[in-house]
Amino acid sequence: MQRISHQLLRSAFRALLSGDRCYHTASVFDPMSARIAADLGFEVGILGGSVAALQVLAAPDFALITLSEFVEQATRIGRVARLPVIADADHGYGNALNVMRTVVELERAGVAALTLEDTLLPAQFGRKSTDLIGVAEGVGKIRAAVQARVDGELAIIARTHAGVLSVAEVLERTQAYQQAGADAICLVGVRDFAHLEQIAQHLSVPLMLVTYSNPELHGDQRLAELGVRIVVDGHGAYFAAIKATYDCLRQQRQITTATDLSASELSHKYTHPEDYFVWAREFMDVKE
């Protein structure tokens, strides 16, 4: 099968952003899933940071995966991808200079776009996982990302959490990121269409929504009219793979007494998050 160049895939993603339709991402986490998604007609895929942490480390989504580990997985996918893939680059793995390195490495891996969020990562002990960095620092990261890319077709998507901010604060951040050169804005935590409209009417770049299948945001035509071009419903494909693996191996061992666990329960069971909470209390709860 003939490969498709990374530049063509980036151009295809740019065409999605500049169009007038709304597209739903396929969760792709390895070469096989990327091939399946393309064969089934998905227009775009996404490699989630949380999924990569599970796939590579069997670890919870605590910003434990390193840039090199994430890039290795993105490279494996980019080697065979026949659809544009968005890389969830979290916070860029550090400050603005780290962001530049992140862009260089992910561009080489072949992704079509990457999201950079303004979440304060790794989370500080005793603080919320939704704490955000300052607007100025977020702007610096977007400007650094734009500066670092070589292929101008690589899309830089700035992400913020609309669920923990007032509309005015969301607009302050997103308009600043738009001005800094972001090719699109990714929003998490949008409650419903009324909330989305309050934000969308003040932005000129395309929008990407992480909805986790929020029923209050169903309706592709209305989403498209508000400028939404990409929707991330979640990563059900990977969690289904976890569940299928567990059920298959349990059947192979003829184990009938074990509790039938859901995919989310299996993810919790086998990532051992309690260990990380214990270590955080021991090593991070330091009183000066």
SEVOTI-277266 format. One record per residue (C-alpha): residue in three letters; chain; x, y, z. Coordinates in pm, whole numbers, padded with zeros to 5 digits. Example, Ala and Ser with C-alpha at 12.3 -4.5 7.8 and 13.67 -1.06 7.14 Angstrom:
REM SEVOTI-277266
  residu  chaine       X       Y       Z
     ALA       A   01230  -00450   00780
     SER       A   01367  -00106   00714
END
This chain:
REM SEVOTI-277266
  residu  chaine       X       Y       Z
     MET       A   00000   00000   00000
     GLN       A   00141   00337  -00102
     ARG       A   00219   00571   00184
     ILE       A   00076   00922   00206
     SER       A   00320   01202   00278
     HIS       A   00295   01385   00607
     GLN       A   00259   01714   00423
     LEU       A  -00043   01587   00229
     LEU       A  -00204   01473   00553
     ARG       A  -00140   01813   00708
     SER       A  -00294   01981   00405
     ALA       A  -00594   01751   00439
     PHE       A  -00635   01856   00801
     ARG       A  -00609   02222   00705
     ALA       A  -00888   02161   00455
     LEU       A  -01106   02024   00736
     LEU       A  -01040   02335   00944
     SER       A  -01122   02569   00657
     GLY       A  -01437   02383   00555
     ASP       A  -01791   02419   00683
     ARG       A  -01848   02076   00840
     CYS       A  -01792   01919   01180
     TYR       A  -01582   01601   01205
     HIS       A  -01548   01349   01488
     THR       A  -01208   01206   01573
     ALA       A  -01116   00841   01588
     SER       A  -00908   00753   01892
     VAL       A  -00590   00607   01746
     PHE       A  -00330   00465   01981
     ASP       A  -00111   00239   01765
     PRO       A  -00047   00165   01396
     MET       A  -00326  -00091   01371
     SER       A  -00591   00142   01512
     ALA       A  -00475   00417   01274
     ARG       A  -00515   00185   00977
     ILE       A  -00857   00070   01096
     ALA       A  -00977   00429   01142
     ALA       A  -00870   00529   00793
     ASP       A  -01025   00218   00639
     LEU       A  -01355   00293   00814
     GLY       A  -01362   00640   00662
     PHE       A  -01267   00860   00955
     GLU       A  -01138   01196   00837
     VAL       A  -00913   01259   01138
     GLY       A  -00763   01072   01433
     ILE       A  -00626   01176   01769
     LEU       A  -00356   01033   01992
     GLY       A  -00464   01125   02343
     GLY       A  -00209   01198   02613
     SER       A  -00404   00991   02864
     VAL       A  -00428   00703   02617
     ALA       A  -00055   00718   02548
     ALA       A   00012   00701   02923
     LEU       A  -00202   00389   02944
     GLN       A  -00059   00232   02630
     VAL       A   00306   00302   02706
     LEU       A   00323   00305   03088
     ALA       A   00000   00150   03214
     ALA       A  -00006   00466   03424
     PRO       A  -00286   00708   03516
     ASP       A  -00310   01047   03347
     PHE       A  -00080   01228   03591
     ALA       A   00162   01380   03335
     LEU       A   00405   01092   03390
     ILE       A   00479   01009   03028
     THR       A   00787   01180   02884
     LEU       A   00815   01362   02554
     SER       A   01036   01092   02404
     GLU       A   00790   00817   02499
     PHE       A   00498   01010   02354
     VAL       A   00689   01089   02035
     GLU       A   00786   00724   01991
     GLN       A   00419   00627   01993
     ALA       A   00329   00913   01758
     THR       A   00607   00804   01524
     ARG       A   00477   00447   01510
     ILE       A   00137   00582   01413
     GLY       A   00276   00839   01170
     ARG       A   00470   00568   00990
     VAL       A   00149   00408   00860
     ALA       A  -00120   00675   00897
     ARG       A  -00347   00744   00603
     LEU       A  -00553   01003   00786
     PRO       A  -00443   01323   00963
     VAL       A  -00361   01264   01329
     ILE       A  -00382   01523   01606
     ALA       A  -00133   01476   01889
     ASP       A  -00252   01571   02236
     ALA       A   00074   01731   02346
     ASP       A  -00056   01821   02692
     HIS       A   00132   02125   02827
     GLY       A   00419   02086   02580
     TYR       A   00622   01894   02840
     GLY       A   00748   02203   03016
     ASN       A   00798   02573   02950
     ALA       A   00803   02757   02618
     LEU       A   01148   02621   02531
     ASN       A   01027   02267   02599
     VAL       A   00729   02343   02375
     MET       A   00966   02425   02091
     ARG       A   01135   02087   02133
     THR       A   00794   01919   02146
     VAL       A   00690   02077   01816
     VAL       A   01015   01977   01647
     GLU       A   00983   01616   01756
     LEU       A   00613   01576   01680
     GLU       A   00650   01740   01342
     ARG       A   00920   01486   01261
     ALA       A   00688   01208   01386
     GLY       A   00438   01301   01117
     VAL       A   00139   01439   01307
     ALA       A  -00089   01680   01126
     ALA       A  -00168   01895   01429
     LEU       A  -00099   01921   01798
     THR       A  -00285   02067   02091
     LEU       A  -00110   02267   02361
     GLU       A  -00305   02329   02680
     ASP       A  -00263   02597   02942
     THR       A  -00312   02356   03232
     LEU       A  -00057   02373   03513
     LEU       A   00118   02038   03471
     PRO       A   00233   01837   03650
     ALA       A  -00036   01924   03903
     GLN       A   00087   02061   04234
     PHE       A   00014   01865   04549
     GLY       A  -00322   01948   04702
     ARG       A  -00428   02160   04404
     LYS       A  -00688   02094   04140
     SER       A  -00583   01916   03821
     THR       A  -00761   02194   03630
     ASP       A  -00540   02477   03758
     LEU       A  -00417   02695   03470
     ILE       A  -00100   02888   03402
     GLY       A  -00114   03262   03344
     VAL       A  -00231   03400   03011
     ALA       A   00107   03554   02932
     GLU       A   00283   03220   02980
     GLY       A   00021   03050   02766
     VAL       A   00074   03306   02491
     GLY       A   00448   03252   02510
     LYS       A   00400   02879   02455
     ILE       A   00184   02933   02147
     ARG       A   00427   03185   02000
     ALA       A   00714   02944   02067
     ALA       A   00526   02661   01897
     VAL       A   00458   02868   01587
     GLN       A   00822   02972   01575
     ALA       A   00948   02614   01609
     ARG       A   00753   02448   01329
     VAL       A   00921   02412   00991
     ASP       A   00622   02294   00791
     GLY       A   00370   02578   00796
     GLU       A   00092   02325   00732
     LEU       A   00138   02176   01080
     ALA       A  -00156   02310   01280
     ILE       A  -00098   02451   01629
     ILE       A  -00413   02427   01841
     ALA       A  -00433   02616   02171
     ARG       A  -00644   02446   02436
     THR       A  -00807   02585   02751
     HIS       A  -01067   02471   03002
     ALA       A  -01393   02660   02959
     GLY       A  -01550   02469   03245
     VAL       A  -01342   02630   03519
     LEU       A  -01341   02988   03386
     SER       A  -01595   03262   03340
     VAL       A  -01686   03343   02980
     ALA       A  -01487   03666   03008
     GLU       A  -01179   03473   03123
     VAL       A  -01221   03217   02844
     LEU       A  -01237   03497   02589
     GLU       A  -00932   03669   02736
     ARG       A  -00730   03351   02694
     THR       A  -00862   03231   02361
     GLN       A  -00842   03570   02193
     ALA       A  -00484   03607   02317
     TYR       A  -00393   03263   02182
     GLN       A  -00563   03344   01853
     GLN       A  -00361   03666   01832
     ALA       A  -00043   03472   01913
     GLY       A  -00088   03260   01600
     ALA       A  -00291   02955   01704
     ASP       A  -00454   02794   01402
     ALA       A  -00751   02674   01608
     ILE       A  -00883   02682   01962
     CYS       A  -00963   02366   02158
     LEU       A  -01218   02396   02436
     VAL       A  -01281   02153   02720
     GLY       A  -01569   02185   02962
     VAL       A  -01822   02364   02741
     ARG       A  -02159   02296   02903
     ASP       A  -02409   02341   02621
     PHE       A  -02484   02532   02302
     ALA       A  -02565   02854   02487
     HIS       A  -02226   02842   02658
     LEU       A  -02051   02764   02330
     GLU       A  -02225   03048   02148
     GLN       A  -02111   03301   02408
     ILE       A  -01752   03204   02329
     ALA       A  -01763   03122   01959
     GLN       A  -01911   03452   01846
     HIS       A  -01596   03635   01956
     LEU       A  -01341   03409   01783
     SER       A  -01239   03392   01419
     VAL       A  -01032   03072   01410
     PRO       A  -01188   02724   01389
     LEU       A  -01286   02546   01708
     MET       A  -01218   02198   01842
     LEU       A  -01434   02063   02123
     VAL       A  -01358   01787   02372
     THR       A  -01714   01686   02462
     TYR       A  -01686   01330   02596
     SER       A  -02022   01276   02422
     ASN       A  -02198   01546   02624
     PRO       A  -02564   01514   02512
     GLU       A  -02608   01890   02547
     LEU       A  -02367   01935   02254
     HIS       A  -02514   01685   02010
     GLY       A  -02594   01823   01664
     ASP       A  -02319   01849   01406
     GLN       A  -02493   02109   01194
     ARG       A  -02535   02350   01482
     LEU       A  -02179   02287   01597
     ALA       A  -02052   02358   01247
     GLU       A  -02252   02681   01231
     LEU       A  -02074   02793   01548
     GLY       A  -01733   02728   01394
     VAL       A  -01664   02385   01541
     ARG       A  -01469   02172   01297
     ILE       A  -01331   01894   01521
     VAL       A  -01509   01706   01800
     VAL       A  -01339   01463   02038
     ASP       A  -01601   01233   02187
     GLY       A  -01348   01045   02398
     HIS       A  -01131   00738   02361
     GLY       A  -01382   00458   02366
     ALA       A  -01188   00247   02117
     TYR       A  -00890   00210   02348
     PHE       A  -01101   00134   02653
     ALA       A  -01291  -00124   02450
     ALA       A  -00955  -00282   02367
     ILE       A  -00870  -00302   02738
     LYS       A  -01203  -00465   02811
     ALA       A  -01169  -00712   02523
     THR       A  -00818  -00809   02633
     TYR       A  -00932  -00871   02989
     ASP       A  -01233  -01077   02882
     CYS       A  -01033  -01281   02631
     LEU       A  -00755  -01366   02876
     ARG       A  -01002  -01441   03153
     GLN       A  -01184  -01681   02922
     GLN       A  -00856  -01839   02815
     ARG       A  -00774  -01909   03180
     GLN       A  -01132  -02029   03235
     ILE       A  -01179  -01789   03522
     THR       A  -01547  -01758   03600
     THR       A  -01531  -01632   03956
     ALA       A  -01375  -01293   03883
     THR       A  -01595  -00985   03893
     ASP       A  -01702  -00860   03553
     LEU       A  -01532  -00520   03549
     SER       A  -01607  -00232   03314
     ALA       A  -01337  -00073   03099
     SER       A  -01303   00223   03336
     GLU       A  -01282  -00007   03636
     LEU       A  -01014  -00212   03462
     SER       A  -00819   00102   03380
     HIS       A  -00830   00206   03746
     LYS       A  -00740  -00142   03870
     TYR       A  -00434  -00188   03653
     THR       A  -00285   00162   03663
     HIS       A  -00255   00151   04045
     PRO       A  -00343   00519   04105
     GLU       A  -00347   00468   04481
     ASP       A   00029   00411   04474
     TYR       A   00080   00749   04311
     PHE       A  -00141   00921   04569
     VAL       A   00068   00765   04848
     TRP       A   00393   00873   04684
     ALA       A   00256   01224   04627
     ARG       A   00171   01260   04996
     GLU       A   00511   01126   05096
     PHE       A   00731   01320   04857
     MET       A   00533   01625   04750
     ASP       A   00348   01735   05065
     VAL       A   00653   01919   05193
     LYS       A   00604   02185   05461
     GLU       A   00861   02461   05455
END
